[in-house]
Amino acid sequence: MEYYFGILQNIGFHTLLGLSAYLLLLTGQLSMAQVGFFAIGAYASGILTVIYGVNIFLALGVGAIIASFFAFLVGFPALRIKGLMLVIATIAFSEIVRLYFFNLRWLVEKDGVEVGPDGAQGFREIRYFAANGWEPYHIVSFIWIVVILVLFALWWLDRVKAGSVLRAVGEDELAAQSSGINLTVVKVSAMTGGGFIAGIAGGLYAHSTTYVDHNSFTILLATFAVAYPILGGLKNVFGTLFAVIFIQGILIEGLRFLGDYRNLLFGLLIILVMNFYPKGLINIPIFNWSKLVKRRDL
Amino acid sequence: MLKIKNIGKNFGGVKAVDDLSFNVDKGEIVGLIGPNGSGKSTTINLICGVFPVDLGNISVDDQNISSLPTHERVASGISRTFQNIRLFKDLSVWQNIWVALQQDSDQSSGWMQEWFGNSKLQKEKIKEILVFSGLGDRFNDLAGNLSFGEQRRLELARAIASKPKLILLDEPAAGMNSDEVADLRQRILDLKKLGLTVLLVEHVMELVMNVVDRIVVLNFGKKIAEGSPENIQNNKDVQKAYLGGA
């Protein structure tokens, strides 16, 4: 049972990360900074519960706000660059964040033990859940409630004008500007929102694994974050969810019995999917199961 | 209403627009013509703020807009269509209009309501604009699935949705057959009836000569003639610019 809870948790974090990248991709920004925001959320909320003894809900919220503040700051220089240059710049941001936490030592004595981030040793004993009597299924449910709320919020966004505006900017910036849209507001808002989602995901991750270090926040994770919405398709939020289940659930967990061959098949399957469904997994007919995924009519 | 005063634009030493001045009065349809590379599209882009002018200034209703970003120029009443159609192809027809739809200033519902609300009034406006543009039966189709002529009409509809005073049409008849040109001519006259001012950049003389009140002719970024369609057709400089030679 623990094993399945673990997989569910993992799919939860990755879905949140993927959705944060999805929001940016709608505006045409391919951002590798999501893992940086994820790390900021993880460390910030961990420090709040461990060192300051703050309640988990408040800590997650404040962690997400701090992450979104950094995303807001990243949003402005990101306006001026596009495509591969943006990828490189955001990779640089994520590396700066990772190296900052690699060097961050902030140890405080609590009940005779030293707690807090300890540089390369990582940040151990983020034990809010255990200390407050949360069972594993409480934690999984909590993570998935957050995932569903974020999924719903982004789904709802496509029902109001803001969603169309985001997509318009992603499709054609000049046409969007010429229709009266302020690109700065739209792109920086998307970056800030993406940072918020990644920040919550980071906080949940830190508390459910109870341990983070700089190795948890490598560029590989940033690559996964953008791969989900690209593989899933941008037609709606569910594409990202399917892509996470496909990669984390089926390819990584489901093919474990193949041993080292898994990695070969992993790449092959992704190439196949992208060739057969270039606009994303969401376009596979079996996924057109509900009115939820239909486009909104006038 | 549109006053262009001594504007200039260089691209790496090439004078794309050189000391150009002209006015467009309220309610007028003005044609901007000239051979290929004469600076017509550059002039449109300067008016819209796609890039800034190097010299001179542009004003609308006596408000200097030369240094405003594109979206603020839209708010001050300028909208446009593009030479190569630029719709939001993965959005539906009505969403293309929604994106550009400007609220009436007397509607004080605020940006929260506009961006995140679900207003009946907005939907009615969108319908009205699409019916006016002859797209009444295509509300829910993807813009990318429309025919070429319909895409042109949708682009025009989107330009109307931002409540402009002045519409800039950049070669709207490109690639159209003569029936479609006739339809376009009627639509441009309809814009005039709505009280809009139109600046039309066009190569298709069949359209220009039959719809405009006045013509400005460019060659090598300079204005070489200005006047009524009849005068322009008989102007020696214009004939020389188009036909070349002595």
Interface residues (C-beta under 8 A of the other chain):
Chain A: R159 V160 K161 A162 S164 V165 R167 A168 E171 D172 L174 A175 A176 Q177 S178 S179 G180 I181 N182 L183 R295 D297 L298
Chain B: C48 V50 P69 T70 H71 V74 A75 S79 R80 F82 R86 L87 F88 K89 D90 L91 S92 W94 Q95 N96 W98 V99 A100 L101 Q102 E114 W115 F116 G117 N118 Q122 K123 I126 K127 F139 N140 R158 A161 S162
